[in-house]
Amino acid sequence: MADFDVIVVGGGTGNNVAAAAADAGLDTALVEPGPLGGTCLNRGCNPSKMLIQAANAVNSVRDAERFHVDATLNGIDHAAVVDEMDDLLGGIAEDMKDRYHEKNHLTLFTEYTEFVDERTLELEGETVTAEKVVVATGSRPIVPPIDGLDEIDYLTSQEALYLHKPPESLVILGGGYIAVELGYVFQSLGTEVTIVEMMDSLVPREDADVATAFTELAAERHNVHTGHRVTAVEEHGDGHAVHAETEDGGKLTVEGSEVLVALGRQPNSDELGLEAVGIEIDDRGFIETNEYLETTAENVWAQGDVAGNALFKHSGDYETRYTVANVVHEERTAIDLSAMPHTIFTNPQIAGVGATEADLQDDDTEYVVGRADYSDSAMGRAKKLEHGFVKVLAAPDGEILGAHAIGYEASTLLHEAVLAMRHDLSVDDVAGTIHAHPTLSKILEAAFREVTRQ
């Protein structure tokens, strides 16, 4: 007989699976060595967005003069922002831990573990078995073997979020989501920011029009070096020197008091002993799952970042619903991850769903484009939004293939397109819907109406 009905390894999105299993009366173990809540609560979405709100507040004051408002920025208590954030989020994690210790049918293990046999893990020096196991161990920052990097005291997002004092200057390795969000934060708080990105634009996974527009805007506030691969890092004076080169051999050296490594994330799958129990991973280390989130081992499921379906908190939360349905309630429900949106909370915000124009060209898919600028809308003019646009990609028959936005509150604006794609609505359905004036949603409506004119 197994020791537990369900063991959940990982207390990020996995904590909700464990709670649901315990609430259903299943004898459940939750294994999490760090604070409950995972990356999002403790080292990712939550703390970064709290810092971004502070940055937004700073820039609102700086921007007030454009609206003929006389406002003065007298100072920024960055330490207070971080302490408040730490107290709030740390309190949430601690409260969760206390609740789970008291929860019926749930045992909390605060340690690392690994598989030693089929649905068998090592916990507290003993082997513990379960009828079902869910792996939800998340991901961590990638730290590549760059020459000299291991010899300096570099930052990853985990440390950068909790700095009590912004650095005088910061060199960011990488130009993706995390890099541009933290670059915006630190620049707003007074740091000189340099970004070094290997690709030809920042946020290179975005639609090319969005990536190009953002790179141009970012270059107005940062020192941006695209098309440069970092080759070495070394201590230099009171800070660090970062060396990079282009494909044709061009050399670049930039300096900063701190170096932030923001080159993506890797799954926490490498210390779980997966090979001992036949759980297969792909060439990037992500656990392979089917449409039921089952792994290649019987009665073992995986979800969240470690499964690599999409490294977003909202995708992990969505997967949790299906893990609970399949593991706890044995419904065997297939997951549908189509129309998965993503957002980047820099300034301006970026959001997207579906195919990019490059995706469609690579697949030889016929398409038409609709675009509308923020500056052409009534609300855009009222807010004096000089930059930003919504771009819609559609098939000639009206099927929505993708939507992309860069601009004020793009993260919210996008969701009408997400809903339409998810439920197979057409371009005409969106364009023919009455949108309240003078909301920002009129920009999205205008982009869809542009498609119908072609």
Long-range contacts (C-beta under 8 A, 24 or more apart in sequence): 2-119, 2-129, 2-130, 2-131, 3-27, 3-29, 3-128, 3-129, 3-130, 4-28, 4-29, 4-107, 4-128, 4-129, 4-130, 4-131, 5-130, 5-131, 5-132, 6-130, 6-131, 6-132, 6-133, 6-134, 6-327, 6-328, 7-31, 7-119, 7-121, 7-128, 7-130, 7-132, 7-133, 7-134, 8-133, 8-134, 8-136, 9-113, 9-121, 9-133, 9-134, 9-135, 9-136, 9-137, 9-272, 10-38, 10-134, 10-135, 10-136, 10-137, 10-138, 10-268, 10-304, 10-306, 11-35, 11-36, 11-37, 11-38, 11-136, 12-37, 12-38, 12-39, 12-40, 12-41, 12-136, 12-138, 12-304, 12-305, 12-316, 13-38, 13-136, 13-303, 13-304, 13-313, 13-316, 13-317, 13-319, 13-320, 14-38, 14-134, 14-136, 14-137, 14-303, 14-304, 14-320, 15-96, 15-100, 16-317, 16-320, 16-324, 17-134, 17-136, 17-303, 17-320, 17-323, 17-324, 17-327, 17-328, 18-100, 18-106, 19-100, 19-103, 19-106, 20-324, 20-328, 21-105, 21-106, 21-324, 21-327, 21-328, 22-103, 22-104, 22-105, 22-106, 23-105, 24-328, 24-329, 25-105, 26-105, 26-328, 27-105, 28-105, 28-106, 28-107, 29-106, 29-107, 29-108, 29-109, 29-123, 29-128, 29-130, 30-100, 30-106, 30-107, 30-108, 30-109, 31-109, 31-111, 31-113, 31-121, 31-123, 32-108, 32-109, 32-110, 33-110, 33-111, 33-112, 35-90, 35-93, 35-94, 35-97, 36-93, 36-96, 36-97, 36-100, 37-89, 37-92, 37-93, 37-96, 38-138, 38-304, 39-138, 39-139, 39-305, 40-313, 40-316, 41-89, 41-92, 41-93, 42-89, 42-90, 42-93, 43-157, 43-158, 43-161, 44-157, 44-313, 45-313, 46-89, 47-85, 47-89, 47-161, 47-162, 48-157, 48-161, 48-178, 48-181, 48-182, 48-185, 48-345, 49-345, 50-81, 50-84, 50-85, 50-88, 50-89, 51-81, 51-82, 51-85, 51-161, 51-185, 52-181, 52-184, 52-185, 52-345, 54-78, 54-81, 54-185, 54-188, 54-189, 55-184, 55-185, 55-188, 55-189, 55-347, 56-188, 56-347, 58-188, 58-189, 59-188, 59-347, 66-384, 67-384, 76-189, 76-190, 78-163, 78-164, 78-165, 78-166, 78-189, 79-164, 79-165, 82-161, 82-162, 82-163, 82-164, 83-164, 86-162, 112-271, 113-272, 114-271, 114-272, 114-273, 114-276, 115-272, 115-273, 115-274, 115-276, 115-277, 115-279, 116-273, 116-276, 117-276, 117-277, 118-277, 118-297, 118-298, 119-277, 119-297, 119-298, 119-299, 119-300, 120-277, 131-299, 132-299, 132-300, 132-301, 132-327, 133-299, 133-300, 133-301, 134-300, 134-301, 134-302, 134-303, 134-323, 134-327, 135-269, 135-272, 135-279, 135-287, 135-295, 135-300, 135-301, 135-302, 135-303, 135-306, 135-307, 136-302, 136-303, 136-304, 136-306, 136-316, 136-323, 137-267, 137-268, 137-269, 137-272, 137-304, 137-306, 138-267, 138-268, 138-304, 138-305, 138-306, 139-265, 139-266, 139-267, 139-268, 139-305, 139-306, 139-311, 140-265, 140-266, 140-268, 141-261, 141-262, 141-263, 141-264, 141-265, 141-266, 142-261, 142-263, 142-264, 142-265, 142-266, 143-261, 143-263, 144-263, 146-173, 146-230, 146-231, 146-232, 146-233, 147-231, 147-232, 147-233, 148-232, 148-233, 148-234, 149-233, 149-261, 151-234, 151-235, 152-233, 152-234, 152-235, 152-240, 152-259, 154-233, 154-240, 154-258, 154-259, 154-260, 154-261, 155-258, 155-259, 155-260, 155-261, 156-260, 156-261, 156-262, 157-182, 157-260, 157-262, 160-186, 160-260, 166-190, 166-191, 167-191, 167-256, 167-257, 167-258, 168-192, 168-257, 169-193, 169-194, 169-239, 169-255, 169-256, 169-257, 169-258, 170-194, 170-256, 170-257, 170-258, 170-259, 170-260, 171-195, 171-196, 171-240, 171-242, 171-254, 171-255, 171-256, 171-258, 171-259, 171-260, 172-196, 172-259, 172-260, 172-262, 173-230, 173-242, 173-259, 173-260, 173-261, 173-262, 173-263, 174-261, 174-262, 174-263, 174-264, 175-199, 175-201, 175-202, 175-203, 175-204, 175-224, 175-226, 176-202, 176-203, 176-204, 176-205, 176-262, 176-263, 176-264, 177-203, 177-344, 178-262, 179-260, 179-262, 180-214, 180-218, 180-344, 180-346, 181-344, 181-345, 181-346, 182-260, 182-262, 183-218, 183-222, 183-346, 184-346, 184-347, 187-221, 187-222, 188-347, 192-223, 192-256, 193-221, 193-222, 193-223, 194-222, 194-223, 194-224, 194-225, 194-242, 194-254, 194-256, 195-222, 195-223, 195-224, 195-225, 196-225, 196-228, 196-230, 196-242, 196-244, 196-252, 196-254, 197-224, 197-225, 197-226, 197-227, 197-228, 198-227, 198-228, 198-229, 198-230, 199-226, 199-227, 200-226, 200-227, 201-226, 202-226, 203-344, 203-350, 206-350, 206-352, 206-356, 206-404, 207-352, 207-356, 207-357, 207-358, 207-391, 207-402, 207-404, 208-356, 208-357, 208-358, 209-357, 209-389, 209-391, 209-404, 210-350, 210-352, 210-391, 210-404, 210-405, 210-406, 213-387, 213-389, 213-406, 214-346, 214-348, 214-350, 214-406, 217-348, 217-387, 218-346, 223-254, 225-252, 225-254, 228-252, 233-259, 265-305, 265-311, 267-305, 267-306, 267-307, 267-308, 268-305, 268-306, 269-306, 282-308, 284-308, 291-334, 291-335, 292-322, 292-326, 292-332, 292-333, 292-334, 292-335, 293-319, 293-322, 293-323, 293-326, 293-335, 294-326, 301-326, 301-327, 309-337, 310-337, 310-340, 310-342, 312-340, 312-342, 314-341, 315-340, 338-421, 338-422, 339-418, 339-421, 339-422, 341-414, 341-415, 341-418, 343-410, 343-411, 343-414, 345-411, 348-387, 348-388, 348-406, 348-407, 348-408, 348-410, 349-405, 349-406, 349-407, 349-408, 349-409, 349-410, 349-411, 350-405, 350-406, 350-410, 351-404, 351-405, 351-406, 351-410, 351-411, 351-413, 351-414, 352-402, 352-403, 352-404, 352-405, 352-414, 353-402, 353-403, 353-404, 353-414, 353-417, 353-418, 353-421, 354-393, 354-400, 354-401, 354-402, 354-403, 354-421, 355-393, 355-401, 355-402, 356-393, 356-402, 356-404, 357-393, 357-402, 359-402, 360-393, 360-401, 360-402, 365-395, 365-401, 366-395, 366-396, 367-393, 367-394, 367-395, 367-396, 367-401, 368-393, 368-394, 368-395, 368-396, 368-451, 368-454, 369-393, 369-394, 369-450, 369-451, 370-394, 370-427, 370-447, 370-448, 370-449, 370-450, 370-451, 370-452, 370-454, 371-447, 371-450, 372-443, 372-444, 372-445, 372-446, 372-447, 372-450, 373-443, 374-407, 374-408, 374-440, 374-443, 376-443, 376-446, 377-438, 377-440, 377-442, 377-443, 377-446, 378-437, 378-438, 378-442, 379-438, 379-439, 379-440, 379-442, 379-443, 380-408, 380-440, 380-443, 382-438, 383-408, 389-443, 389-447, 390-443, 390-444, 390-446, 390-447, 391-447, 392-417, 392-427, 392-444, 392-447, 392-448, 392-450, 392-451, 394-427, 394-451, 398-426, 398-427, 398-428, 398-451, 399-426, 399-427, 400-425, 400-426, 400-427, 400-430, 403-444, 403-447, 405-444, 407-443, 408-440, 409-440, 412-440, 413-440, 413-441, 413-443, 413-444, 414-444, 416-441, 416-444, 417-444, 427-451, 427-452, 428-452
